[in-house]
C-alpha cells in the first residue's frame, strides 16, 4: 500500500469536493451541526460520508435526502453494534465501582476508596483497549457496507477478514494508525483555532467537514487497494 499516494489522493479528493463548491461546503457544515444538535438522530451528514466511503468519484452531490437519512442511520447502527463489547465492559466495571463505593460510604480514609477507583480505572483502560482492537475491524466493516450497499455485509466477518488478508493485516493496521496520527494533528489544529474568538469556531466547522471527507476517502482508498471494489 502506497501510503503517500493514499494521503495525497485523499487530500486532493477533499479539495476537489469542497474548494470552489461553497454551496456544498456550507450545506455539509449545516448538516454536521444538525447531526450534533440532534444527537445523531438526524444523521444526514453521516449519510453523505457513507457515499464517500462507497468510493464514488468525483465527490457525490447532496441529493436523495431520504437515502442520506437511511444510510446515516445504518452507519449509526453498525457502529453502535460494534461498540456493544465496549459498553458491556464499562457497565460491568462501572457496576463494580458503584458497589465498592456503596461499601465504603462515609469512609474518610482515602485508602478505603481504592477498590472503587481501581474498578473504574480498570474498566476504562480495558474498554479503550478493546475499542482500539475493534476499530481495526469496524472501520473496514463500514466501508464494506458502503461499497456493497448491503447492511449485512458490515457483519460478514468471513469476507471482511478475507479482504483484509488480501490487503495484508499489517498494511491495514498501519493505514489505520497513520490515519489516527493525522487525526491527532487535526485535533491539535482545531484546538489552536478554538482560541480565536468566534472566527476560530467557524473555521473549525469548515475544516471539520473537509477532514470528514478526507477521512472517508482515505478509508475507501485503503479498502480498494486490494483491487476489489465490492
N, C-alpha and C positions, 0 to 999 in steps of 0.2 A: 504494500500500500504506500503510495506516494503522499506522505502527509503534507508536504509543502504545497503540492498541487491541490490537495483536498482543501486546505485552508484558504489558499488564494482563490480557488474556484468558488468556494462558498462565500467569500467576501465579495467577489465580483457579482455573484448571483444576487446577493442582498442589495448591492449598489444599484444594479440594473433594475431591481424590483421597486426601488423607492426613489432614487435620485432623479429628479425631474418629473416624477409622478406624485406631485404633492397631494393631490386629492386622495390617492390610495393610501399614502402615508398617514394623512390626518384621520381618515376613516379607521385605519387599523389602530391608531392611538386611542380613538374614541371607543372602539370595540374592546381594547385591552382594559380601559378604565371601567366600562360597563361590566366586564367579566369580574374584575376585582371587587367592585362595589356590590355586586350581586352574589358574592362568594361563590363564583363559578357556576351559578345557576343559569346564566345566560352566556355559555361558552362559545360565542361566535368567533372570537379571536383564535381560540384553540382549533376551531373548525377550519379556519384558514391555514393554520400551521399544519394540520393534517394534509391539506392539499400540497403544501411544500414538501412534506415528508413523502408524499406519494411519488415524487420525482418529476413533477411537471416542469417543463421548460418551454418558454420562459416562465417567470413567476406568474401564477394564476391571477385572474381578476377576482374581484369581490362580488360574487353574484350567487344565485341559488341559495338564498338565506336560510331556507328550511334545511337544506343539506348541510350548510355550515353548522347549524344548531345541532342537528343529529350527530354529525361527526365529532363535534366538540364534546357532546355528552358521551359518546363512545370512548373518546380519549380519556375523559374523566373516569369512567367506569373501569377501563383497563388499568389505569394507574392505581385506582383505589384497590382493585383486586390484588394487584402485585404488592401493595403496601400492607395487606392483611397480616402477614407474619410479623412485621414491624409493630403494628398496632397491638397485636396479641402480646408481644414481648413487653411493650410499655404498660399494657394493662396488668399483666401478671406482676411485674416488678413494682408497679405503682401500688398494687394491692398489698404487696408485702411491706412497702414503705408505710402505707396507711396503718396497717395492723401493728407495725413496730412503733409508730408514733403514738397510737392509742395506748399501747402497753406502757409507755413512759410519760403519759400525760401528766403534766405538772412537775415533772422532774427538773431540778435545777442544775444537775450535773451534766455538762456537755457530753461526757462520755456515754451517758445513757441514751443519747440520741444517735449514737454511731450506727446501730443496725438500720435505722430508718434511712439515714443519709447514704449508707453503703448500698442498700437495696435500690434506692433511687438512682444513684450514680451507675451502679452495675447495669440497671435496666437501660439507661440512656446510652451507655457505651456499647452494650450488646446490640441495641436497636440501630445505632449508627453503623456498626459493622455489618449487620445483616442488610441494612438499606443499601450500603455500598455494593455488597455482593449481588443483591437482587437487581440493582441498576444495570449491571452488565447484560442482563437478560431482558429486563423490562424495556430498556431503550430500544433494543433490537425488535422486541415484540411489537411496539407501537409503530415502528417503521414498516414492519411486515404487514400489519393491519392496514396501514395507509396505502402500501403498494398493491395489495391484493383486493382491497375494498371489502374484505370479509372480517367481521368482528372475531369470529372463532379462530382465525389464523394467529391472533395475538397469543393464543394458548396452545398452539400446535407445536409442542416442545420438541417433537421429533424433527420437524422441518427447521425449527429455529436453531437447534443445536447443530444440525447438519449444515445449514447455511453458514453459521459462524465458523464451523470447522473448515469449510471451503475457503473462507476468508483467512482463517488462521486465528485461533483464540488469542495468541499473543498480539497479533496485529490489531484485532478488535479491542482488546483491553487497553492497549497503548493508545488507540484512537480516542477512546473514552477518556483516558487520563489527560491527554492533550487538550481535549475539549473542556475538561474540568479546569485545567490551568488557565485556558483562555477565559473561561467564566470567572475565575478568580480575578484576573486583570480587569475584566469588565466591571466586577463588583467594586474594586478599588476606584476605578474611574467614576462610577456613579456616586460613590461615597464622597469623592472630592467635589463633584458637581453639586452635591447636596448643600455644600457650604455657600453656594451662590444663591442669594435670596430670590425666590420666585422663578427667575430665569433658569437657574440650575435645575429646578424641579421639572420645568417644561422640556428642557433639553434632554433630561434623563428619560422622559417618556418616549421621545422620538428615538433615542439611541436604544432604548429597551426593545422597541418593535424591530429595529434593524438587527439587533442581536438575536432576537427570537427567530427571524428568518434565516440568519446565518447559521444558528444552532441547528435548525431543522434541515437545511440544505447540507450541512456537514454530515449529519447522521445519514441522510439519504445517500450521499455520495459514498460514504463508508460502506453502506449496505450494498450498493451497486458495484462495489469494487470487485466482487466475485464474478461479475459479468452477467449476473441474473437479475432480472427486473421484477420477477414475481415472488 
